[in-house]
Every structure is written in C-alpha cells, then in structure tokens.
C-alpha cells in the first residue's frame, strides 16, 4: 500500500514539474518575442533616421 502511495506521489510530482517547466518556457518564449519586436522597431527607426 505504501509503495502505491509513493508511486502516486511521484507521478503527481512529475506532472507538477512538467507544468512548471511548460509555464517557464512560455514566459521565455513571450519575453523573446517581445524583445525581437523591440529590436525590429529600433531597426526600423534607425533606418528611417538614416534615410531622412
């Protein structure tokens, strides 16, 4: 019985770790997309300034 409980606890722990990892990955993906948008905007502004 105790072994069964341990298996359930371990399964829940692994699921929680996966969920947290997925959330962290989503946060990083969002941050990267925001950063790339900012860089693209700065490049557009610099190009417009150079061209007049």
QUIKA-V582028 format. One record per residue. N is the residue number from 0. RES is the residue in one letter. PHI is phi in radians with two decimals (* if undefined). PSI is psi in whole degrees, 0 to 359 (* if undefined). Layout:
n=N res=RES phi=PHI psi=PSI
n=N res=RES phi=PHI psi=PSI
This chain:
n=0 res=X phi=* psi=317
n=1 res=X phi=-1.12 psi=323
n=2 res=X phi=-1.11 psi=319
n=3 res=X phi=-1.08 psi=317
n=4 res=X phi=-1.09 psi=317
n=5 res=X phi=-1.08 psi=318
n=6 res=X phi=-1.09 psi=318
n=7 res=X phi=-1.13 psi=316
n=8 res=X phi=-1.08 psi=317
n=9 res=X phi=-1.12 psi=321
n=10 res=X phi=-1.14 psi=318
n=11 res=X phi=-1.15 psi=319
n=12 res=X phi=-1.09 psi=316
n=13 res=X phi=-1.10 psi=320
n=14 res=X phi=-1.11 psi=319
n=15 res=X phi=-1.14 psi=318
n=16 res=X phi=-1.08 psi=317
n=17 res=X phi=-1.09 psi=318
n=18 res=X phi=-1.11 psi=315
n=19 res=X phi=-1.11 psi=317
n=20 res=X phi=-1.08 psi=318
n=21 res=X phi=-1.11 psi=319
n=22 res=X phi=-1.12 psi=316
n=23 res=X phi=-1.10 psi=319
n=24 res=X phi=-1.10 psi=319
n=25 res=X phi=-1.12 psi=319
n=26 res=X phi=-1.09 psi=318
n=27 res=X phi=-1.15 psi=319
n=28 res=X phi=-1.09 psi=317
n=29 res=X phi=-1.13 psi=316
n=30 res=X phi=-1.09 psi=318
n=31 res=X phi=-1.13 psi=317
n=32 res=X phi=-1.09 psi=317
n=33 res=X phi=-1.08 psi=316
n=34 res=X phi=-1.08 psi=315
n=35 res=X phi=-1.13 psi=324
n=36 res=X phi=-1.11 psi=318
n=37 res=X phi=-1.10 psi=316
n=38 res=X phi=-1.09 psi=316
n=39 res=X phi=-1.08 psi=319
n=40 res=X phi=-1.13 psi=316
n=41 res=X phi=-1.09 psi=320
n=42 res=X phi=-1.11 psi=318
n=43 res=X phi=-1.08 psi=317
n=44 res=X phi=-1.14 psi=318
n=45 res=X phi=-1.11 psi=318
n=46 res=X phi=-1.12 psi=317
n=47 res=X phi=-1.12 psi=321
n=48 res=X phi=-1.13 psi=320
n=49 res=X phi=-1.17 psi=323
n=50 res=X phi=-1.45 psi=351
n=51 res=X phi=2.23 psi=*
